[in-house]
Amino acid sequence: MTLDGLKLDYDRHSNLPKYQRLAKCLEEWIREKKLPAGTKFPGDRQLAEYLSTTPVTVSKSLNELTRKGILERKVGSGTYIADTSDAGPRYRRVGIICHEIIRADPVYVDPVLSAFYGYWKEKGYQVVSLLGQPENYEKLIREYELAGAMALLPTEAFAPDIRRLCEAGMPLVTIGGYAIPELPEISLGTNHVRTGELLVKYLHSLGHRRIGFIADDSGRSSIALRARGYANGMWEAGLPVKPEWKTFFSNHEDLRTYFSGHRQSPDRPSAYIIGSVNYAISIYNILQELQLTIGEDVSLISFDDVDYLLQLNPPLTVFRQRITEFTTVAACQLERMIRRQPPAPVDPELQEPVLLKRKSCCKIN
């Protein structure tokens, strides 16, 4: 076959490795030429000489296209255009990659995993859970022969690497953690900053001007984003944020000390935003011990929802995340990319939480 029209016409200022930029050029050229399945592709050395690059770079590029199912490498025979008529993946296995050990969590992680595993089980895929950072995603996908992957709970620091991998054409979606604004079709989950702002806005609409923020000091990225949203919301509402109104606690005793000190203060918050419902029961117990009536003396509101919150007295008002909905959409987008189709537009409503009004919040004058 001739190499007419093939040239290294890539963005030399891109952050992508050279072999990935070359792989994109080769992929576009193959599609433009409409080469039929079974066509023998030039050898590594021939391509390297024609393109004035190294055989190593060419080999890595062809391996990348082989991984994507565009080429097929046959030992002792050469490289050929693969049969993509069924647009199906080479491997029927997808991965869930997280930067930390995935732990059981009925509020968020469990519903995400249930929806994701359920989707791929129906498609006949195996799902494997892996530990890794963005710089290892590509290696993990190759080693475990994954058709694609979902990054669970990425942090804001991961965004540049994830953008780079998506630019390289890797079938990758993210769920939860930091939602990358520039990638709304593949970075799914609740906008925690926006939700923090909405919680303040709701409490302010009830007449509250002294609003506190309580969260554990686990260092989770979602807590940091929620605290940022709280600060933004207070600023937008023209409300002061006193340092003593925001606390990050380590244990039950820290909470007790915090509320005990506020009980005697005439300037204490009339409402509190709870950063994580995992500590809702502890907060309820402490406030009741201090003889503060929730929904009357003090209002409480939180992120997330779980069944037992309805059994509290009074039931806790929350902003529920659309976890099952956006996880299913993320899985669908990943399947499209695995089949070499572009991700579909995503309804921005998926990023917006749903307010569930209960009796833990009251209006004040």
C-alpha positions in Angstrom: 0.0 0.0 0.0 1.1 3.6 -0.7 1.5 6.2 2.0 0.1 9.1 0.0 -1.2 11.9 2.2 0.3 10.6 5.4 2.2 13.2 7.3 3.0 14.2 10.9 0.5 17.0 11.0 0.0 17.3 14.8 0.1 20.0 17.4 3.7 20.2 18.5 2.6 22.3 21.5 0.4 19.5 22.8 1.2 17.9 26.2 0.6 14.5 24.8 3.6 12.1 24.2 4.8 12.1 20.6 3.6 8.5 20.0 0.1 9.4 21.0 0.0 12.4 18.7 1.3 10.1 15.9 -1.3 7.5 16.7 -4.0 10.2 16.3 -2.6 11.2 12.9 -2.4 7.5 11.8 -6.0 6.9 12.9 -7.3 9.9 11.0 -5.4 8.9 7.9 -6.7 5.3 8.0 -10.3 6.6 8.3 -9.8 9.2 5.5 -8.3 6.5 3.2 -11.2 4.1 4.1 -8.8 1.2 4.1 -10.6 -2.2 4.1 -10.1 -4.8 6.9 -7.2 -7.1 6.2 -5.1 -4.5 4.4 -1.5 -5.0 5.3 0.0 -1.9 7.1 3.6 -0.7 6.4 6.2 -2.0 8.8 7.6 0.0 11.7 10.9 0.8 10.0 9.3 1.8 6.7 6.9 4.2 8.5 9.7 5.6 10.7 11.8 6.3 7.6 8.9 7.8 5.7 7.9 10.0 8.7 11.4 10.9 9.7 10.9 9.6 13.3 12.1 6.6 15.3 11.0 3.0 15.0 10.3 3.0 18.7 7.8 5.9 18.4 6.1 4.2 15.5 5.9 0.9 17.3 4.3 2.5 20.4 1.8 4.3 18.1 0.8 1.1 16.3 0.5 -0.7 19.6 -1.9 2.1 20.7 -4.0 1.7 17.6 -3.9 -2.1 18.2 -5.2 -1.6 21.7 -8.1 0.5 20.4 -9.0 -2.3 17.9 -8.1 -0.3 14.7 -5.0 -2.4 13.8 -4.2 -6.0 14.4 -0.6 -7.2 15.0 0.2 -10.8 13.9 3.5 -12.2 15.1 5.7 -13.2 12.2 3.3 -11.7 9.6 2.9 -8.0 10.2 0.3 -5.3 11.0 -3.1 -5.3 9.4 -6.2 -3.1 9.4 -8.6 -4.7 11.9 -12.2 -5.7 11.1 -14.3 -3.0 12.9 -17.6 -3.8 11.1 -19.3 -4.7 14.3 -17.8 -1.6 16.1 -17.3 -3.9 19.1 -14.5 -3.9 21.6 -11.5 -6.3 21.5 -11.9 -7.0 25.3 -15.1 -7.4 27.2 -13.7 -6.0 30.5 -13.9 -2.6 32.0 -12.2 -1.1 35.1 -13.0 1.0 38.0 -9.9 2.9 39.0 -9.6 4.8 42.3 -6.6 6.6 43.9 -7.5 5.0 47.2 -8.9 1.7 48.5 -12.6 1.6 47.7 -14.5 1.2 51.0 -18.1 0.4 51.6 -20.3 3.5 51.9 -24.1 3.3 51.8 -24.4 7.0 51.1 -22.4 7.3 47.9 -19.9 4.6 46.9 -22.3 1.6 47.2 -25.0 3.2 44.9 -22.4 4.1 42.3 -20.9 0.6 42.3 -24.3 -1.1 42.2 -25.4 1.0 39.2 -22.1 0.6 37.3 -21.7 -3.1 37.9 -25.4 -3.7 37.0 -25.1 -1.8 33.7 -22.0 -3.8 32.6 -23.4 -7.1 33.8 -26.3 -6.7 31.5 -23.8 -6.1 28.6 -21.9 -9.2 29.4 -18.8 -7.4 30.6 -16.5 -8.2 33.5 -15.8 -5.3 35.9 -12.5 -5.1 37.8 -11.6 -2.7 40.6 -8.0 -1.2 40.5 -5.9 1.1 42.6 -4.1 3.8 40.6 -3.3 7.4 39.8 -3.9 9.1 36.4 -0.3 8.6 35.3 -0.9 4.8 35.7 -4.3 4.6 33.9 -2.9 3.8 30.5 -0.6 1.1 32.0 -3.5 -0.5 34.0 -5.7 -0.5 30.9 -3.1 -2.3 28.9 -2.1 -4.8 31.6 -5.6 -5.8 32.5 -6.8 -5.7 28.9 -9.6 -3.2 29.6 -11.9 -1.9 26.9 -12.3 1.3 29.0 -12.3 2.5 32.5 -14.2 4.7 35.0 -12.1 6.9 37.4 -13.9 7.0 40.7 -13.8 10.1 42.9 -10.9 11.9 41.1 -9.5 15.0 42.8 -9.1 18.4 41.3 -5.4 17.8 40.9 -6.2 14.9 38.5 -7.9 17.1 35.9 -4.9 17.9 33.7 -3.9 14.3 33.3 -7.5 13.2 32.7 -7.9 15.9 30.0 -4.7 14.7 28.4 -5.9 11.0 28.3 -9.3 12.0 26.9 -7.5 14.0 24.2 -5.5 10.9 23.3 -8.8 9.1 22.7 -8.8 6.8 25.8 -12.2 5.4 26.6 -12.5 7.0 30.1 -15.2 8.6 32.2 -15.1 9.9 35.8 -17.7 9.7 38.5 -17.9 11.8 41.6 -15.2 13.8 43.3 -14.2 16.8 41.1 -16.3 17.2 38.0 -14.1 18.6 35.2 -16.0 21.6 33.7 -14.4 21.3 30.3 -15.5 17.6 30.0 -19.2 17.6 30.9 -19.9 14.6 28.7 -17.5 12.3 30.4 -17.0 13.8 33.9 -20.2 13.0 35.7 -21.3 13.7 39.2 -22.8 16.4 41.5 -21.2 19.8 41.4 -20.3 20.0 45.2 -19.4 23.7 45.1 -22.7 24.5 43.5 -24.6 22.4 46.0 -22.9 24.1 48.9 -24.0 27.4 47.4 -27.6 26.1 47.1 -27.7 25.0 50.7 -26.8 28.5 51.9 -29.3 30.0 49.5 -32.1 27.8 50.9 -31.3 28.5 54.5 -31.1 32.2 53.7 -34.6 32.1 52.1 -35.9 30.8 55.5 -34.5 33.9 57.2 -31.2 32.5 58.5 -28.2 34.9 58.5 -25.9 33.1 60.9 -25.1 29.8 59.1 -22.4 27.4 60.2 -20.6 24.6 58.4 -19.6 21.3 60.1 -17.5 18.5 58.6 -15.1 15.8 59.5 -11.4 16.4 58.9 -10.9 13.4 56.7 -9.5 15.5 53.9 -11.9 14.1 51.3 -12.0 16.2 48.2 -15.8 16.4 48.2 -15.7 18.0 51.7 -13.2 20.7 50.6 -15.4 21.5 47.6 -18.5 21.7 49.7 -16.8 24.0 52.1 -15.8 26.2 49.2 -19.4 26.2 48.1 -20.5 27.3 51.6 -18.1 30.2 51.5 -19.2 31.2 48.0 -22.9 31.0 49.1 -22.3 33.2 52.1 -20.5 35.7 50.1 -23.2 35.8 47.4 -25.8 36.3 50.1 -23.9 39.1 51.7 -23.6 37.2 54.9 -20.5 37.2 57.3 -18.5 34.0 57.8 -17.0 34.0 61.2 -14.1 31.6 61.8 -15.9 30.0 64.7 -18.9 29.2 62.6 -17.0 26.7 60.5 -15.3 23.6 62.1 -13.7 20.4 61.0 -13.8 17.8 63.7 -11.9 14.5 64.3 -14.2 12.7 66.7 -17.4 12.7 68.7 -15.8 14.7 71.6 -14.7 17.4 69.2 -18.3 17.8 68.1 -19.5 17.9 71.7 -17.0 20.6 72.6 -17.9 22.6 69.6 -21.6 22.6 70.2 -21.2 23.1 74.0 -19.3 26.3 73.4 -21.9 27.6 70.9 -24.8 26.8 73.2 -24.0 29.7 75.5 -23.1 32.2 72.7 -25.7 34.7 71.7 -24.0 34.9 68.3 -24.1 31.2 67.5 -25.5 30.0 64.2 -29.2 29.5 63.9 -28.6 26.9 61.2 -25.8 24.4 60.4 -24.8 22.7 57.1 -23.6 19.2 57.8 -20.8 18.3 55.4 -21.4 14.6 55.5 -24.5 12.7 56.7 -22.2 10.0 58.2 -22.1 12.1 61.3 -25.8 13.2 61.4 -26.8 10.8 64.2 -23.9 12.0 66.4 -24.9 15.6 65.8 -28.6 14.8 66.6 -27.6 13.1 69.9 -25.3 15.9 71.0 -27.9 18.6 70.3 -30.6 16.7 72.2 -28.2 16.2 75.1 -27.7 20.0 75.2 -31.5 20.4 75.1 -31.5 22.2 71.8 -34.6 21.3 69.7 -33.8 20.5 66.1 -36.2 22.3 63.8 -36.9 25.0 66.4 -33.8 26.1 68.4 -31.5 25.2 65.5 -31.9 24.1 61.9 -29.9 21.4 60.2 -29.4 20.5 56.6 -27.0 18.2 54.8 -25.7 16.8 51.5 -26.7 13.4 50.4 -29.6 11.1 51.4 -29.9 7.7 53.0 -32.9 5.8 54.3 -32.2 6.1 58.0 -32.4 9.9 57.8 -36.2 9.6 57.6 -36.1 7.8 61.0 -34.4 10.7 62.8 -36.5 13.0 65.0 -37.1 15.2 63.1 -36.2 13.8 59.6 -33.2 15.6 58.2 -33.6 18.0 55.2 -31.1 17.2 52.5 -30.0 17.9 48.9 -30.0 14.4 47.3 -27.5 13.6 44.6 -28.8 11.9 41.4 -26.3 9.1 41.9 -28.0 6.2 40.0 -28.9 8.5 37.2 -25.5 10.0 36.5 -23.7 6.7 37.0 -25.9 5.0 34.4 -25.3 7.9 32.0 -21.5 7.6 32.6 -21.6 3.9 31.9 -23.5 4.6 28.7 -21.0 7.2 27.6 -18.1 4.8 28.3 -19.8 2.2 26.1 -20.2 4.7 23.3 -16.4 5.5 23.4 -15.5 1.8 23.6 -17.5 1.4 20.3 -15.6 4.4 18.9 -18.6 6.7 19.0 -18.5 10.2 20.4 -20.1 10.7 23.8 -23.7 12.1 23.7 -24.7 15.5 25.1 -25.5 15.3 28.8 -28.5 16.9 30.5 -26.9 19.5 32.9 -29.7 18.7 35.4 -27.8 15.6 36.3 -25.3 17.8 38.1 -28.0 19.5 40.1 -29.1 18.0 43.4 -32.7 17.6 44.5 -33.9 19.4 47.6 -35.9 17.1 50.0 -37.6 19.4 52.5 -38.2 17.8 55.9 -38.7 19.1 59.4 -35.1 19.8 60.5 -35.2 23.3 59.1 -37.5 26.1 60.2 -38.3 29.7 59.2 -37.1 32.5 61.4 -37.9 36.2 61.5 
